[in-house]
Amino acid sequence: MSISVNGVEITDSAIERELPRHRQAKHPIKQALDELVLRTLLLQEAERLGIAAESDDARIEALLARELRVPQPDESACLTFYRNQPALFTQGELVEARHILFQVTPSVPLDLLRETGEAILAELRARPERFGELAHKYSNCPSGRDGGKLGPLVRGQTVPEFEDFVFRLAEGEMGKGLLETRFGLHIVQATRRVEGTLLPFDLVRAQISDRLGTQSWQRAVHQYLKILVGRADLQGVTLEAADTPLVQ
């Protein structure tokens, strides 16, 4: 079945030209197609409204500038964000940690892996001095050769789920349960903490305003694209505006 947007065909050659921009996407072909569909919708709307510019990108920018009403964050919104997200504005925070990784593989059932991890965690709760020994024996991470030591960690250095877990641990504390990340199951202990310094609100006010303003703009674009998609005649393709590159 051919793909068209309000009667305008999206050709295979157009998708092939767009594809290189989406090689890193989870579904490159779908991502490229969605991008083309939305750009076509936006350019059609710009044409309908008589918006002219020197390039397609400029026409889309002019269209969005005309059609979107994006509220700017006020002082109260920025202050609320600052108070709710102190970790984002703390400098110098550091955690030294060690872990034991039980890596998920096709050959080892997750239930068996979890059972093994929980048994070792129970042993470490009874005899924490064995951490290095058991990390060397069981960990699937190269750090196991050094007793599971990961060294000093700062925010942004590890995957988000690991970061969130380890930075909530007190100095010397071991996680009460196994941590599950994209790499597998972990036993984690924070061996040392250095508390950071919270930057003054006045120093990060502009940064917060820019961040919240960008979020508001993305929501506005998302809603606008949903309106265009909802009233369009799309053939051979189904998409949700929220899944497209234009609103990332």
Buried (B, 14 or more C-beta within 10 A) or exposed (E): EEBBBBEEEBEEEBBEEBBEEBEEBEEBEBBBBBBBBBBBBBBBBBEEEEBEEEEEEEBBBBBBEEBBEBEEBEEEBBBBBBEEEEEBBBEEBBBBBBBBBBEBEEEBEEEEBBEBBBEBBEEBEEEEEEBBEBBBEBBBBEBBEBBBBBEEBBBEEBEEBBBEBBBEBEEEBBBEEBBBBEBBBBBBBBBEBEEBEBBEBEEBBEBBBEBBBEEBBBEBBBEBBBEBBEEBEBBEBEBEBEEBBBBE
